[in-house]
Amino acid sequence: MLETIAQGFIIGLLVSLPMGPLNMLTIQRTLNRGRWHGFVTGLGA
């Protein structure tokens, strides 16, 4: 039950974020190279 609520909360946050070029770059790096590279890209943004 708690896991479902947490997943819904995370999905809601992701949907509400504006998708700019830096967010797209962060998502692209995360999918292509892994979580660590996406995290570092997000810190630099």
Secondary structure in CASP SS format (residue, H / E / C, confidence):
PFRMAT SS
TARGET T0000
AUTHOR 0000-0000-0000
METHOD secondary structure of the structure
MODEL  1
M C 1.00
L H 1.00
E H 1.00
T H 1.00
I H 1.00
A H 1.00
Q H 1.00
G H 1.00
F H 1.00
I H 1.00
I H 1.00
G H 1.00
L H 1.00
L H 1.00
V H 1.00
S H 1.00
L C 1.00
P C 1.00
M C 1.00
G C 1.00
P H 1.00
L H 1.00
N H 1.00
M H 1.00
L H 1.00
T H 1.00
I H 1.00
Q H 1.00
R H 1.00
T H 1.00
L H 1.00
N H 1.00
R H 1.00
G C 1.00
R H 1.00
W H 1.00
H H 1.00
G H 1.00
F H 1.00
V H 1.00
T H 1.00
G H 1.00
L H 1.00
G H 1.00
A C 1.00
END
